[in-house]
Amino acid sequence: MRRIVLISCVSKKLGTRAPAKDLYTSPLFQLSYAHAKRLCPDAIFILSAKYGLVYPEQDISPYDVTLNNMGQQEIRTWASLVLSQLRRCCDLKQDHFVFLAGRNYRKHLIPHLGSYEVPMEGLTIGKQLQYLKRQLSER
């Protein structure tokens, strides 16, 4: 079983094309990415509202799209794209997925996964930041 970490995109971005791990500049993303690396997973991916599944080193352009402004059908269509992208590099039934992502970014993916966890489920943004800082300081 491989461990795969999925981090959701954020609205705060650089103004120019960059590797995805550098494009997203919010404290929540930066702490989530640092925490993901500390977990020593087999892979880290970013769930982008525009591009679907993105590798951290993949160069992408800034955009202004979020699942939080989409209807349910648009989110389902996005989730279908992400699932097809995940199937190319992961075993949806055997791999273990760790979501550092909001509800809209995970709700249509989770039913297709055999093993997953959502360590910050139900936490406000402020509590998520506290959780991530605590996790990073404990290791």
N, CA, C and O atoms as CSV, one atom per row, in Angstrom:
chain,resi,resn,atom,element,x,y,z
A,1,MET,N,N,0.846,-1.183,0.000
A,1,MET,CA,C,0.000,0.000,0.000
A,1,MET,C,C,0.894,1.250,0.000
A,1,MET,O,O,1.780,1.400,0.842
A,2,ARG,N,N,0.640,2.126,-0.952
A,2,ARG,CA,C,1.380,3.383,-1.029
A,2,ARG,C,C,0.568,4.486,-0.354
A,2,ARG,O,O,-0.660,4.419,-0.301
A,3,ARG,N,N,1.257,5.493,0.159
A,3,ARG,CA,C,0.586,6.647,0.768
A,3,ARG,C,C,0.666,7.799,-0.219
A,3,ARG,O,O,1.745,8.164,-0.684
A,4,ILE,N,N,-0.501,8.370,-0.533
A,4,ILE,CA,C,-0.616,9.472,-1.484
A,4,ILE,C,C,-1.268,10.650,-0.760
A,4,ILE,O,O,-2.344,10.497,-0.182
A,5,VAL,N,N,-0.633,11.818,-0.784
A,5,VAL,CA,C,-1.207,13.009,-0.152
A,5,VAL,C,C,-1.799,13.906,-1.234
A,5,VAL,O,O,-1.160,14.180,-2.249
A,6,LEU,N,N,-3.028,14.357,-1.001
A,6,LEU,CA,C,-3.736,15.249,-1.921
A,6,LEU,C,C,-4.011,16.573,-1.211
A,6,LEU,O,O,-4.673,16.609,-0.174
A,7,ILE,N,N,-3.496,17.654,-1.783
A,7,ILE,CA,C,-3.643,18.994,-1.213
A,7,ILE,C,C,-4.496,19.827,-2.165
A,7,ILE,O,O,-4.280,19.800,-3.377
A,8,SER,N,N,-5.462,20.565,-1.624
A,8,SER,CA,C,-6.272,21.394,-2.518
A,8,SER,C,C,-5.569,22.703,-2.844
A,8,SER,O,O,-4.771,23.218,-2.062
A,9,CYS,N,N,-5.888,23.220,-4.013
A,9,CYS,CA,C,-5.371,24.507,-4.450
A,9,CYS,C,C,-5.971,25.597,-3.563
A,9,CYS,O,O,-6.910,25.358,-2.804
A,10,VAL,N,N,-5.409,26.789,-3.679
A,10,VAL,CA,C,-5.902,27.941,-2.923
A,10,VAL,C,C,-5.995,29.134,-3.857
A,10,VAL,O,O,-5.444,29.112,-4.958
A,11,SER,N,N,-6.685,30.167,-3.422
A,11,SER,CA,C,-6.892,31.324,-4.301
A,11,SER,C,C,-5.663,32.235,-4.380
A,11,SER,O,O,-5.457,32.899,-5.396
A,12,LYS,N,N,-4.850,32.276,-3.331
A,12,LYS,CA,C,-3.686,33.172,-3.336
A,12,LYS,C,C,-2.549,32.538,-4.127
A,12,LYS,O,O,-2.014,31.494,-3.753
A,13,LYS,N,N,-2.188,33.202,-5.242
A,13,LYS,CA,C,-1.192,32.652,-6.165
A,13,LYS,C,C,-0.213,33.734,-6.621
A,13,LYS,O,O,-0.484,34.930,-6.514
A,14,LEU,N,N,0.919,33.281,-7.127
A,14,LEU,CA,C,1.834,34.187,-7.809
A,14,LEU,C,C,1.141,34.728,-9.055
A,14,LEU,O,O,0.128,34.187,-9.496
A,15,GLY,N,N,1.684,35.781,-9.607
A,15,GLY,CA,C,1.100,36.360,-10.817
A,15,GLY,C,C,1.654,35.797,-12.108
A,15,GLY,O,O,1.219,36.189,-13.191
A,16,THR,N,N,2.612,34.876,-12.012
A,16,THR,CA,C,3.238,34.323,-13.211
A,16,THR,C,C,3.309,32.801,-13.132
A,16,THR,O,O,3.176,32.213,-12.059
A,17,ARG,N,N,3.517,32.183,-14.277
A,17,ARG,CA,C,3.650,30.723,-14.382
A,17,ARG,C,C,4.785,30.234,-13.469
A,17,ARG,O,O,5.841,30.862,-13.389
A,18,ALA,N,N,4.556,29.114,-12.787
A,18,ALA,CA,C,5.552,28.580,-11.854
A,18,ALA,C,C,5.233,27.126,-11.562
A,18,ALA,O,O,4.133,26.666,-11.865
A,19,PRO,N,N,6.185,26.383,-10.971
A,19,PRO,CA,C,5.857,25.040,-10.502
A,19,PRO,C,C,4.699,25.145,-9.492
A,19,PRO,O,O,4.668,26.064,-8.674
A,20,ALA,N,N,3.776,24.225,-9.552
A,20,ALA,CA,C,2.575,24.295,-8.718
A,20,ALA,C,C,2.908,24.474,-7.239
A,20,ALA,O,O,2.232,25.230,-6.542
A,21,LYS,N,N,3.929,23.795,-6.759
A,21,LYS,CA,C,4.276,23.899,-5.336
A,21,LYS,C,C,4.685,25.312,-4.954
A,21,LYS,O,O,4.611,25.677,-3.780
A,22,ASP,N,N,5.113,26.110,-5.916
A,22,ASP,CA,C,5.508,27.496,-5.666
A,22,ASP,C,C,4.420,28.495,-6.052
A,22,ASP,O,O,4.409,29.621,-5.554
A,23,LEU,N,N,3.507,28.093,-6.932
A,23,LEU,CA,C,2.466,28.999,-7.421
A,23,LEU,C,C,1.515,29.420,-6.307
A,23,LEU,O,O,1.124,30.584,-6.220
A,24,TYR,N,N,1.150,28.473,-5.465
A,24,TYR,CA,C,0.176,28.733,-4.396
A,24,TYR,C,C,0.911,29.305,-3.195
A,24,TYR,O,O,1.809,28.666,-2.646
A,25,THR,N,N,0.528,30.521,-2.784
A,25,THR,CA,C,1.332,31.247,-1.803
A,25,THR,C,C,0.670,31.429,-0.440
A,25,THR,O,O,1.271,32.046,0.439
A,26,SER,N,N,-0.520,30.927,-0.234
A,26,SER,CA,C,-1.183,31.140,1.063
A,26,SER,C,C,-0.487,30.344,2.160
A,26,SER,O,O,0.100,29.297,1.890
A,27,PRO,N,N,-0.550,30.835,3.395
A,27,PRO,CA,C,0.013,30.070,4.512
A,27,PRO,C,C,-0.596,28.663,4.621
A,27,PRO,O,O,0.114,27.709,4.940
A,28,LEU,N,N,-1.891,28.529,4.360
A,28,LEU,CA,C,-2.522,27.207,4.451
A,28,LEU,C,C,-1.885,26.237,3.467
A,28,LEU,O,O,-1.580,25.101,3.828
A,29,PHE,N,N,-1.684,26.671,2.237
A,29,PHE,CA,C,-1.063,25.775,1.259
A,29,PHE,C,C,0.378,25.478,1.636
A,29,PHE,O,O,0.804,24.323,1.604
A,30,GLN,N,N,1.125,26.501,1.990
A,30,GLN,CA,C,2.543,26.305,2.306
A,30,GLN,C,C,2.720,25.346,3.483
A,30,GLN,O,O,3.584,24.470,3.446
A,31,LEU,N,N,1.899,25.509,4.530
A,31,LEU,CA,C,1.982,24.597,5.680
A,31,LEU,C,C,1.512,23.195,5.308
A,31,LEU,O,O,2.094,22.205,5.751
A,32,SER,N,N,0.460,23.108,4.494
A,32,SER,CA,C,-0.031,21.794,4.059
A,32,SER,C,C,1.026,21.057,3.256
A,32,SER,O,O,1.228,19.856,3.435
A,33,TYR,N,N,1.700,21.780,2.370
A,33,TYR,CA,C,2.736,21.152,1.550
A,33,TYR,C,C,3.926,20.712,2.410
A,33,TYR,O,O,4.466,19.622,2.220
A,34,ALA,N,N,4.327,21.559,3.349
A,34,ALA,CA,C,5.430,21.190,4.251
A,34,ALA,C,C,5.049,19.961,5.079
A,34,ALA,O,O,5.865,19.060,5.269
A,35,HIS,N,N,3.822,19.930,5.563
A,35,HIS,CA,C,3.347,18.777,6.342
A,35,HIS,C,C,3.301,17.523,5.467
A,35,HIS,O,O,3.704,16.443,5.898
A,36,ALA,N,N,2.816,17.673,4.256
A,36,ALA,CA,C,2.749,16.531,3.331
A,36,ALA,C,C,4.135,15.937,3.122
A,36,ALA,O,O,4.295,14.716,3.150
A,37,LYS,N,N,5.132,16.778,2.915
A,37,LYS,CA,C,6.500,16.279,2.720
A,37,LYS,C,C,7.006,15.555,3.964
A,37,LYS,O,O,7.713,14.553,3.853
A,38,ARG,N,N,6.649,16.052,5.141
A,38,ARG,CA,C,7.078,15.432,6.391
A,38,ARG,C,C,6.462,14.047,6.584
A,38,ARG,O,O,7.007,13.224,7.320
A,39,LEU,N,N,5.349,13.789,5.941
A,39,LEU,CA,C,4.705,12.474,6.046
A,39,LEU,C,C,5.460,11.398,5.255
A,39,LEU,O,O,5.165,10.210,5.380
A,40,CYS,N,N,6.430,11.821,4.445
A,40,CYS,CA,C,7.220,10.913,3.592
A,40,CYS,C,C,6.327,10.007,2.746
A,40,CYS,O,O,6.492,8.787,2.754
A,41,PRO,N,N,5.385,10.602,2.019
A,41,PRO,CA,C,4.487,9.794,1.197
A,41,PRO,C,C,5.183,9.297,-0.060
A,41,PRO,O,O,6.282,9.738,-0.398
A,42,ASP,N,N,4.531,8.387,-0.735
A,42,ASP,CA,C,5.037,7.912,-2.023
A,42,ASP,C,C,4.805,8.962,-3.108
A,42,ASP,O,O,5.539,9.018,-4.095
A,43,ALA,N,N,3.772,9.798,-2.918
A,43,ALA,CA,C,3.486,10.860,-3.891
A,43,ALA,C,C,2.663,11.949,-3.223
A,43,ALA,O,O,1.887,11.697,-2.302
A,44,ILE,N,N,2.857,13.169,-3.716
A,44,ILE,CA,C,2.043,14.321,-3.334
A,44,ILE,C,C,1.470,14.889,-4.623
A,44,ILE,O,O,2.182,15.070,-5.611
A,45,PHE,N,N,0.167,15.167,-4.595
A,45,PHE,CA,C,-0.482,15.815,-5.731
A,45,PHE,C,C,-1.294,16.994,-5.234
A,45,PHE,O,O,-1.735,17.027,-4.085
A,46,ILE,N,N,-1.483,17.960,-6.116
A,46,ILE,CA,C,-2.319,19.112,-5.821
A,46,ILE,C,C,-3.611,18.965,-6.609
A,46,ILE,O,O,-3.601,18.653,-7.799
A,47,LEU,N,N,-4.717,19.197,-5.922
A,47,LEU,CA,C,-6.036,19.156,-6.561
A,47,LEU,C,C,-6.363,20.566,-7.025
A,47,LEU,O,O,-6.753,21.417,-6.225
A,48,SER,N,N,-6.204,20.807,-8.311
A,48,SER,CA,C,-6.416,22.126,-8.901
A,48,SER,C,C,-7.809,22.212,-9.506
A,48,SER,O,O,-8.217,21.338,-10.271
A,49,ALA,N,N,-8.533,23.263,-9.160
A,49,ALA,CA,C,-9.876,23.451,-9.711
A,49,ALA,C,C,-9.839,23.619,-11.225
A,49,ALA,O,O,-10.808,23.286,-11.908
A,50,LYS,N,N,-8.746,24.124,-11.749
A,50,LYS,CA,C,-8.649,24.329,-13.201
A,50,LYS,C,C,-8.015,23.141,-13.919
A,50,LYS,O,O,-8.509,22.720,-14.965
A,51,TYR,N,N,-6.931,22.594,-13.376
A,51,TYR,CA,C,-6.146,21.581,-14.080
A,51,TYR,C,C,-6.393,20.146,-13.618
A,51,TYR,O,O,-5.887,19.209,-14.237
A,52,GLY,N,N,-7.150,19.958,-12.556
A,52,GLY,CA,C,-7.366,18.614,-12.028
A,52,GLY,C,C,-6.210,18.206,-11.128
A,52,GLY,O,O,-5.845,18.938,-10.208
A,53,LEU,N,N,-5.636,17.042,-11.392
A,53,LEU,CA,C,-4.527,16.522,-10.602
A,53,LEU,C,C,-3.218,17.091,-11.130
A,53,LEU,O,O,-2.907,16.950,-12.313
A,54,VAL,N,N,-2.448,17.737,-10.250
A,54,VAL,CA,C,-1.230,18.411,-10.665
A,54,VAL,C,C,-0.051,17.898,-9.825
A,54,VAL,O,O,-0.155,17.750,-8.607
A,55,TYR,N,N,1.058,17.634,-10.501
A,55,TYR,CA,C,2.294,17.283,-9.800
A,55,TYR,C,C,2.900,18.561,-9.214
A,55,TYR,O,O,2.814,19.610,-9.853
A,56,PRO,N,N,3.507,18.518,-8.029
A,56,PRO,CA,C,4.076,19.723,-7.422
A,56,PRO,C,C,5.091,20.444,-8.311
A,56,PRO,O,O,5.167,21.673,-8.280
A,57,GLU,N,N,5.863,19.708,-9.096
A,57,GLU,CA,C,6.885,20.322,-9.952
A,57,GLU,C,C,6.335,20.768,-11.311
A,57,GLU,O,O,7.059,21.372,-12.102
A,58,GLN,N,N,5.078,20.478,-11.583
A,58,GLN,CA,C,4.464,20.808,-12.874
A,58,GLN,C,C,4.267,22.317,-12.997
A,58,GLN,O,O,3.640,22.936,-12.137
A,59,ASP,N,N,4.797,22.902,-14.058
A,59,ASP,CA,C,4.596,24.330,-14.312
A,59,ASP,C,C,3.161,24.575,-14.751
A,59,ASP,O,O,2.663,23.957,-15.692
A,60,ILE,N,N,2.507,25.498,-14.044
A,60,ILE,CA,C,1.146,25.890,-14.431
A,60,ILE,C,C,1.019,27.409,-14.335
A,60,ILE,O,O,1.776,28.071,-13.625
A,61,SER,N,N,0.054,27.934,-15.057
A,61,SER,CA,C,-0.205,29.367,-15.042
A,61,SER,C,C,-1.227,29.695,-13.956
A,61,SER,O,O,-2.061,28.858,-13.610
A,62,PRO,N,N,-1.160,30.915,-13.417
A,62,PRO,CA,C,-2.153,31.316,-12.417
A,62,PRO,C,C,-3.551,31.338,-13.024
A,62,PRO,O,O,-3.718,31.521,-14.230
A,63,TYR,N,N,-4.541,31.149,-12.175
A,63,TYR,CA,C,-5.932,31.098,-12.626
A,63,TYR,C,C,-6.839,31.545,-11.495
A,63,TYR,O,O,-6.423,31.630,-10.339
A,64,ASP,N,N,-8.071,31.826,-11.843
A,64,ASP,CA,C,-9.050,32.270,-10.850
A,64,ASP,C,C,-10.278,31.369,-10.942
A,64,ASP,O,O,-11.344,31.790,-11.389
A,65,VAL,N,N,-10.105,30.121,-10.510
A,65,VAL,CA,C,-11.183,29.130,-10.537
A,65,VAL,C,C,-11.167,28.416,-9.198
A,65,VAL,O,O,-10.098,28.087,-8.684
A,66,THR,N,N,-12.339,28.175,-8.628
A,66,THR,CA,C,-12.451,27.401,-7.396
A,66,THR,C,C,-13.691,26.515,-7.465
A,66,THR,O,O,-14.708,26.893,-8.047
A,67,LEU,N,N,-13.593,25.351,-6.870
A,67,LEU,CA,C,-14.770,24.481,-6.817
A,67,LEU,C,C,-15.855,25.099,-5.950
A,67,LEU,O,O,-17.034,24.782,-6.105
A,68,ASN,N,N,-15.462,25.983,-5.035
A,68,ASN,CA,C,-16.431,26.583,-4.122
A,68,ASN,C,C,-17.440,27.475,-4.831
A,68,ASN,O,O,-18.466,27.820,-4.246
A,69,ASN,N,N,-17.172,27.860,-6.084
A,69,ASN,CA,C,-18.113,28.662,-6.875
A,69,ASN,C,C,-18.809,27.846,-7.957
A,69,ASN,O,O,-19.532,28.403,-8.783
A,70,MET,N,N,-18.600,26.533,-7.961
A,70,MET,CA,C,-19.174,25.670,-9.002
A,70,MET,C,C,-20.422,24.960,-8.500
A,70,MET,O,O,-20.597,24.733,-7.303
A,71,GLY,N,N,-21.285,24.616,-9.452
A,71,GLY,CA,C,-22.450,23.805,-9.131
A,71,GLY,C,C,-22.043,22.346,-8.947
A,71,GLY,O,O,-20.923,21.955,-9.278
A,72,GLN,N,N,-22.956,21.557,-8.420
A,72,GLN,CA,C,-22.652,20.155,-8.125
A,72,GLN,C,C,-22.275,19.362,-9.374
A,72,GLN,O,O,-21.387,18.510,-9.318
A,73,GLN,N,N,-22.937,19.630,-10.496
A,73,GLN,CA,C,-22.595,18.892,-11.716
A,73,GLN,C,C,-21.177,19.237,-12.192
A,73,GLN,O,O,-20.437,18.357,-12.631
A,74,GLU,N,N,-20.807,20.501,-12.104
A,74,GLU,CA,C,-19.441,20.902,-12.480
A,74,GLU,C,C,-18.407,20.235,-11.568
A,74,GLU,O,O,-17.346,19.811,-12.025
A,75,ILE,N,N,-18.728,20.147,-10.275
A,75,ILE,CA,C,-17.805,19.500,-9.340
A,75,ILE,C,C,-17.702,18.012,-9.650
A,75,ILE,O,O,-16.610,17.446,-9.586
A,76,ARG,N,N,-18.818,17.368,-9.985
A,76,ARG,CA,C,-18.785,15.942,-10.359
A,76,ARG,C,C,-17.935,15.726,-11.613
A,76,ARG,O,O,-17.169,14.766,-11.690
A,77,THR,N,N,-18.072,16.618,-12.589
A,77,THR,CA,C,-17.275,16.527,-13.815
A,77,THR,C,C,-15.796,16.688,-13.497
A,77,THR,O,O,-14.965,15.950,-14.024
A,78,TRP,N,N,-15.460,17.649,-12.636
A,78,TRP,CA,C,-14.076,17.845,-12.202
A,78,TRP,C,C,-13.562,16.582,-11.497
A,78,TRP,O,O,-12.451,16.126,-11.766
A,79,ALA,N,N,-14.374,16.023,-10.597
A,79,ALA,CA,C,-13.968,14.818,-9.855
A,79,ALA,C,C,-13.740,13.645,-10.801
A,79,ALA,O,O,-12.819,12.858,-10.582
A,80,SER,N,N,-14.541,13.509,-11.831
A,80,SER,CA,C,-14.341,12.436,-12.817
A,80,SER,C,C,-12.999,12.590,-13.521
A,80,SER,O,O,-12.296,11.606,-13.752
A,81,LEU,N,N,-12.648,13.824,-13.860
A,81,LEU,CA,C,-11.340,14.097,-14.469
A,81,LEU,C,C,-10.222,13.691,-13.505
A,81,LEU,O,O,-9.283,13.002,-13.903
A,82,VAL,N,N,-10.316,14.113,-12.247
A,82,VAL,CA,C,-9.279,13.809,-11.260
A,82,VAL,C,C,-9.168,12.302,-11.050
A,82,VAL,O,O,-8.061,11.773,-10.953
A,83,LEU,N,N,-10.304,11.604,-10.980
A,83,LEU,CA,C,-10.259,10.147,-10.801
A,83,LEU,C,C,-9.560,9.472,-11.977
A,83,LEU,O,O,-8.787,8.535,-11.781
A,84,SER,N,N,-9.822,9.934,-13.185
A,84,SER,CA,C,-9.151,9.324,-14.341
A,84,SER,C,C,-7.651,9.626,-14.292
A,84,SER,O,O,-6.841,8.773,-14.656
A,85,GLN,N,N,-7.272,10.819,-13.849
A,85,GLN,CA,C,-5.857,11.161,-13.712
A,85,GLN,C,C,-5.211,10.311,-12.607
A,85,GLN,O,O,-4.092,9.828,-12.774
A,86,LEU,N,N,-5.909,10.132,-11.492
A,86,LEU,CA,C,-5.383,9.315,-10.393
A,86,LEU,C,C,-5.191,7.860,-10.810
A,86,LEU,O,O,-4.211,7.221,-10.428
A,87,ARG,N,N,-6.128,7.346,-11.592
A,87,ARG,CA,C,-6.036,5.937,-12.025
A,87,ARG,C,C,-4.767,5.661,-12.824
A,87,ARG,O,O,-4.277,4.532,-12.835
A,88,ARG,N,N,-4.229,6.682,-13.492
A,88,ARG,CA,C,-3.010,6.507,-14.291
A,88,ARG,C,C,-1.759,6.332,-13.433
A,88,ARG,O,O,-0.757,5.789,-13.899
A,89,CYS,N,N,-1.811,6.788,-12.186
A,89,CYS,CA,C,-0.603,6.758,-11.354
A,89,CYS,C,C,-0.808,6.114,-9.985
A,89,CYS,O,O,0.151,5.944,-9.233
A,90,CYS,N,N,-2.033,5.759,-9.660
A,90,CYS,CA,C,-2.336,5.218,-8.341
A,90,CYS,C,C,-3.297,4.038,-8.455
A,90,CYS,O,O,-3.975,3.861,-9.467
A,91,ASP,N,N,-3.336,3.245,-7.404
A,91,ASP,CA,C,-4.319,2.173,-7.296
A,91,ASP,C,C,-5.396,2.665,-6.329
A,91,ASP,O,O,-5.174,2.714,-5.119
A,92,LEU,N,N,-6.550,3.024,-6.861
A,92,LEU,CA,C,-7.594,3.642,-6.045
A,92,LEU,C,C,-8.083,2.746,-4.915
A,92,LEU,O,O,-8.538,3.241,-3.884
A,93,LYS,N,N,-7.994,1.448,-5.099
A,93,LYS,CA,C,-8.482,0.515,-4.072
A,93,LYS,C,C,-7.399,0.093,-3.091
A,93,LYS,O,O,-7.713,-0.250,-1.951
A,94,GLN,N,N,-6.137,0.109,-3.498
A,94,GLN,CA,C,-5.051,-0.376,-2.635
A,94,GLN,C,C,-4.253,0.740,-1.958
A,94,GLN,O,O,-3.787,0.559,-0.833
A,95,ASP,N,N,-4.089,1.877,-2.611
A,95,ASP,CA,C,-3.301,2.962,-2.032
A,95,ASP,C,C,-4.093,3.661,-0.929
A,95,ASP,O,O,-5.323,3.626,-0.911
A,96,HIS,N,N,-3.363,4.297,-0.009
A,96,HIS,CA,C,-3.970,5.052,1.086
A,96,HIS,C,C,-3.819,6.540,0.773
A,96,HIS,O,O,-2.711,7.021,0.539
A,97,PHE,N,N,-4.935,7.262,0.771
A,97,PHE,CA,C,-4.955,8.673,0.402
A,97,PHE,C,C,-5.152,9.542,1.645
A,97,PHE,O,O,-6.035,9.285,2.463
A,98,VAL,N,N,-4.318,10.568,1.771
A,98,VAL,CA,C,-4.420,11.526,2.867
A,98,VAL,C,C,-4.874,12.852,2.254
A,98,VAL,O,O,-4.173,13.432,1.424
A,99,PHE,N,N,-6.045,13.323,2.667
A,99,PHE,CA,C,-6.596,14.563,2.122
A,99,PHE,C,C,-6.255,15.746,3.013
A,99,PHE,O,O,-6.657,15.799,4.175
A,100,LEU,N,N,-5.517,16.684,2.464
A,100,LEU,CA,C,-5.321,17.991,3.069
A,100,LEU,C,C,-6.070,18.943,2.144
A,100,LEU,O,O,-5.484,19.805,1.488
A,101,ALA,N,N,-7.368,18.756,2.117
A,101,ALA,CA,C,-8.221,19.415,1.127
A,101,ALA,C,C,-9.623,19.593,1.695
A,101,ALA,O,O,-10.095,18.794,2.503
A,102,GLY,N,N,-10.267,20.656,1.253
A,102,GLY,CA,C,-11.631,20.944,1.687
A,102,GLY,C,C,-12.650,19.949,1.152
A,102,GLY,O,O,-12.368,19.157,0.252
A,103,ARG,N,N,-13.835,20.016,1.730
A,103,ARG,CA,C,-14.912,19.064,1.415
A,103,ARG,C,C,-15.228,18.993,-0.075
A,103,ARG,O,O,-15.352,17.900,-0.627
A,104,ASN,N,N,-15.360,20.152,-0.737
A,104,ASN,CA,C,-15.702,20.137,-2.165
A,104,ASN,C,C,-14.648,19.426,-3.001
A,104,ASN,O,O,-14.962,18.861,-4.049
A,105,TYR,N,N,-13.401,19.449,-2.545
A,105,TYR,CA,C,-12.302,18.834,-3.284
A,105,TYR,C,C,-12.182,17.335,-3.033
A,105,TYR,O,O,-11.432,16.651,-3.729
A,106,ARG,N,N,-12.907,16.823,-2.056
A,106,ARG,CA,C,-12.769,15.397,-1.744
A,106,ARG,C,C,-14.068,14.598,-1.800
A,106,ARG,O,O,-14.029,13.375,-1.940
A,107,LYS,N,N,-15.225,15.270,-1.691
A,107,LYS,CA,C,-16.474,14.531,-1.490
A,107,LYS,C,C,-16.832,13.571,-2.630
A,107,LYS,O,O,-17.433,12.529,-2.371
A,108,HIS,N,N,-16.487,13.884,-3.870
A,108,HIS,CA,C,-16.808,12.977,-4.982
A,108,HIS,C,C,-15.655,12.039,-5.311
A,108,HIS,O,O,-15.787,11.170,-6.173
A,109,LEU,N,N,-14.527,12.210,-4.632
A,109,LEU,CA,C,-13.385,11.301,-4.823
A,109,LEU,C,C,-13.443,10.151,-3.815
A,109,LEU,O,O,-13.197,8.996,-4.163
A,110,ILE,N,N,-13.767,10.477,-2.574
A,110,ILE,CA,C,-13.737,9.501,-1.476
A,110,ILE,C,C,-14.527,8.219,-1.768
A,110,ILE,O,O,-14.029,7.138,-1.454
A,111,PRO,N,N,-15.725,8.280,-2.350
A,111,PRO,CA,C,-16.466,7.029,-2.586
A,111,PRO,C,C,-15.738,6.036,-3.492
A,111,PRO,O,O,-16.096,4.859,-3.521
A,112,HIS,N,N,-14.733,6.485,-4.223
A,112,HIS,CA,C,-14.004,5.623,-5.156
A,112,HIS,C,C,-12.690,5.093,-4.582
A,112,HIS,O,O,-11.957,4.372,-5.259
A,113,LEU,N,N,-12.402,5.450,-3.348
A,113,LEU,CA,C,-11.126,5.087,-2.738
A,113,LEU,C,C,-11.310,3.983,-1.697
A,113,LEU,O,O,-12.284,3.977,-0.945
A,114,GLY,N,N,-10.369,3.062,-1.669
A,114,GLY,CA,C,-10.441,1.968,-0.704
A,114,GLY,C,C,-9.963,2.369,0.674
A,114,GLY,O,O,-10.421,1.808,1.670
A,115,SER,N,N,-9.046,3.334,0.758
A,115,SER,CA,C,-8.464,3.715,2.042
A,115,SER,C,C,-8.100,5.200,2.000
A,115,SER,O,O,-7.418,5.659,1.084
A,116,TYR,N,N,-8.560,5.929,2.990
A,116,TYR,CA,C,-8.273,7.362,3.027
A,116,TYR,C,C,-8.386,7.879,4.452
A,116,TYR,O,O,-8.936,7.220,5.334
A,117,GLU,N,N,-7.846,9.088,4.654
A,117,GLU,CA,C,-8.024,9.802,5.911
A,117,GLU,C,C,-8.113,11.290,5.623
A,117,GLU,O,O,-7.575,11.784,4.633
A,118,VAL,N,N,-8.805,11.991,6.510
A,118,VAL,CA,C,-8.968,13.437,6.403
A,118,VAL,C,C,-8.607,14.013,7.773
A,118,VAL,O,O,-9.493,14.278,8.585
A,119,PRO,N,N,-7.308,14.209,8.037
A,119,PRO,CA,C,-6.884,14.588,9.384
A,119,PRO,C,C,-7.426,15.924,9.889
A,119,PRO,O,O,-7.507,16.127,11.100
A,120,MET,N,N,-7.794,16.834,9.000
A,120,MET,CA,C,-8.286,18.147,9.433
A,120,MET,C,C,-9.790,18.313,9.204
A,120,MET,O,O,-10.298,19.434,9.183
A,121,GLU,N,N,-10.491,17.206,9.033
A,121,GLU,CA,C,-11.928,17.260,8.748
A,121,GLU,C,C,-12.663,18.037,9.831
A,121,GLU,O,O,-12.468,17.809,11.025
A,122,GLY,N,N,-13.511,18.959,9.389
A,122,GLY,CA,C,-14.342,19.718,10.316
A,122,GLY,C,C,-13.664,20.913,10.967
A,122,GLY,O,O,-14.308,21.648,11.716
A,123,LEU,N,N,-12.376,21.128,10.699
A,123,LEU,CA,C,-11.660,22.252,11.310
A,123,LEU,C,C,-11.806,23.515,10.466
A,123,LEU,O,O,-11.781,23.459,9.236
A,124,THR,N,N,-11.957,24.638,11.130
A,124,THR,CA,C,-11.959,25.924,10.428
A,124,THR,C,C,-10.552,26.177,9.879
A,124,THR,O,O,-9.605,25.480,10.243
A,125,ILE,N,N,-10.422,27.171,9.009
A,125,ILE,CA,C,-9.105,27.496,8.447
A,125,ILE,C,C,-8.117,27.803,9.578
A,125,ILE,O,O,-6.984,27.322,9.560
A,126,GLY,N,N,-8.539,28.589,10.545
A,126,GLY,CA,C,-7.662,28.922,11.666
A,126,GLY,C,C,-7.203,27.685,12.421
A,126,GLY,O,O,-6.030,27.573,12.775
A,127,LYS,N,N,-8.113,26.762,12.668
A,127,LYS,CA,C,-7.764,25.520,13.376
A,127,LYS,C,C,-6.882,24.631,12.501
A,127,LYS,O,O,-6.013,23.928,13.018
A,128,GLN,N,N,-7.095,24.652,11.183
A,128,GLN,CA,C,-6.228,23.891,10.284
A,128,GLN,C,C,-4.798,24.427,10.356
A,128,GLN,O,O,-3.844,23.652,10.415
A,129,LEU,N,N,-4.655,25.740,10.352
A,129,LEU,CA,C,-3.328,26.344,10.453
A,129,LEU,C,C,-2.657,25.953,11.770
A,129,LEU,O,O,-1.468,25.635,11.798
A,130,GLN,N,N,-3.432,25.978,12.864
A,130,GLN,CA,C,-2.890,25.567,14.170
A,130,GLN,C,C,-2.452,24.105,14.137
A,130,GLN,O,O,-1.367,23.764,14.607
A,131,TYR,N,N,-3.301,23.248,13.579
A,131,TYR,CA,C,-2.985,21.819,13.485
A,131,TYR,C,C,-1.690,21.601,12.704
A,131,TYR,O,O,-0.811,20.858,13.142
A,132,LEU,N,N,-1.578,22.252,11.551
A,132,LEU,CA,C,-0.398,22.066,10.706
A,132,LEU,C,C,0.864,22.582,11.398
A,132,LEU,O,O,1.907,21.930,11.352
A,133,LYS,N,N,0.775,23.741,12.034
A,133,LYS,CA,C,1.938,24.280,12.761
A,133,LYS,C,C,2.353,23.324,13.875
A,133,LYS,O,O,3.543,23.086,14.079
A,134,ARG,N,N,1.376,22.778,14.594
A,134,ARG,CA,C,1.668,21.834,15.673
A,134,ARG,C,C,2.341,20.566,15.123
A,134,ARG,O,O,3.314,20.071,15.691
A,135,GLN,N,N,1.807,20.054,14.012
A,135,GLN,CA,C,2.391,18.844,13.404
A,135,GLN,C,C,3.832,19.093,12.964
A,135,GLN,O,O,4.699,18.237,13.140
A,136,LEU,N,N,4.077,20.264,12.395
A,136,LEU,CA,C,5.422,20.574,11.905
A,136,LEU,C,C,6.401,20.814,13.048
A,136,LEU,O,O,7.592,20.533,12.909
A,137,SER,N,N,5.919,21.325,14.165
A,137,SER,CA,C,6.817,21.600,15.291
A,137,SER,C,C,7.125,20.349,16.105
A,137,SER,O,O,8.134,20.302,16.809
A,138,GLU,N,N,6.264,19.336,16.015
A,138,GLU,CA,C,6.446,18.102,16.794
A,138,GLU,C,C,7.443,17.150,16.192
A,138,GLU,O,O,7.860,16.208,16.865
A,139,ARG,N,N,7.842,17.349,14.961
A,139,ARG,CA,C,8.713,16.367,14.307
A,139,ARG,C,C,10.121,16.840,14.219
A,139,ARG,O,O,10.979,16.129,13.696
